[in-house]
Amino acid sequence: MMKLKKCAKKILFKNGTIIDPILEKGYKGDVLVENGKIAAVGKVDVKNAEVIDCSGLIVTHGFCDLHVHFREPGREDKETLETGSRAALAGGFTRVCTMPNTNPPIDSPESIRFIYEKAKECPIHIHPIGAATKGQLGQELTEMAGMSTEGAIAFSDDGLPIMDGGVMRRVLEYGGMLDKPIINHAEDVCLRNDGVMNEGRMSTRLGLPGNPVEAEGVMVHRDLELARLTGAKLHVPHVSTATAVKHVTDMKKDYKHISAEVTPHHLFFTDDDLFEYNTNLKVAPPIRRNEDRAALIKGFKSGAIDCIATDHAPHTIEEKESTFDVAAFGMIGLESCLGAVLKVLVHEEKIDLMTVIKALTVNPREVMGFITNLFENNTDAELTIFDPEETWEFTKGDIYSKSSNSPFIGKSLVGKVKYTVSKSYLAII
């Protein structure tokens, strides 16, 4: 079980392999945290400090997740800011951005302020993303300027695509004026129709309505063109198809204000894994074909995909223990993230560990405009310490979320978080 405590006045993480994603350097050394701040990085000789031996472990920046659903306010039976924070710490995440599709939605300056005030009590940094349209209805823009003043870090109607191109253009224009990223759930609902999984051979075999890859491709292409038209920042969430990877790759050649993320579950699973009708694999966008998964990996290697984000989406047992066609969309993903992505990207695909760490640390922080140089002296300590080689089986005992809707239960993963430091707290996992 995870132990969470306040950091000692001086705590020395000794003999680890320090990976600095800013300098893109790895070296043996120590990290000294004093009064919750970085005091020294390198070879450190200090007395009267609590010492944690990090031999065989990686010491790096705290992970940052641009895409989580903590369900508060309104569905605290699924997740709260506090339980979501504990799940984040268990996964090595010290900073997250929460999506606005709560009940009611986060669509006003007052609701942004509510999240920030409530998050002060939590052991991680929580940044609310504001809804782009009132009630997430895709029609009337929210008070984006007022929400930005209160701390909205970006704008999105995530879960509900903005279908009206004119509305999306205005959202991007206002986002550009505020210098905030816009995130649109990339699915054409008319093409998606009632699809509950990827449209293809497996959906036909299982007798389930399919969601074609074109539903994502069409929307991503439209949003990219509108971003270029308006000069705005566009962040493409949970890319799942080869078509979307191509569109992002092509647009990045001549327009630089584009970023994209991929989830661990779209890298780990294919639609063949749905053969047992596991409702924990019912997500939006759906788990795709093996050729799409291969394209995601290729897009990650090339830099077309910048970030890894979990799309952590808790649901109750009742919402998931149902037939596949009526079960809720979404899975939790914070606690299993590192083990899933290291297994696929580093151990199977032989991608450099530095590239993966950058996608979990500096890259997402750059997208949102956060401080990136976390090893600078006197910076608030945000550290993740993990074993990159440990093979382990993910179980319900590894879940700290209020919900347990994970398809990773029973799966063998590689790479395990051991310690997380955030807001002067030390989580021992």
Buried (B, 14 or more C-beta within 10 A) or exposed (E): EBEBEEBBEBBBBBBBBBBBBBEEEBEEBBBBBBEBBBBBBEEBEBEEBEBBEBEEBBBBBBBBBBBBBBBBBEBBEBBBBBBBBBBBBBBBBBBBBBBBBBEEBBBBBEBBBBBBEBBEEBBBBBBBBBBBBBBBBBEEBBBBBBBBEBBBBBBBBBBBBBBEEEBBBBBBBBBBBBEBBBBBBBBBEEBBEEBBBBBBEBBEEBEBEBBBBBBBBBBBBBBBBBBBEBEBBBBBBBBBBBBBBBBBBEBBEEBEBBBBBBBBBBBBBBBEBBEEBBBBBBBBBBBBBEEBBBBBBBBBBEBBBBBBBBBBBBBBEEBBEEEBBEBBBBBBBBBBBBBBBBBBBBBEBEBEBBBBBBBBBBBBBBBBEBEBBBBEEEEBBBBBBBBBBBEBEBEEEBBBBBBBBBBBBEBEBBBBBBBBBBBBBBBBB
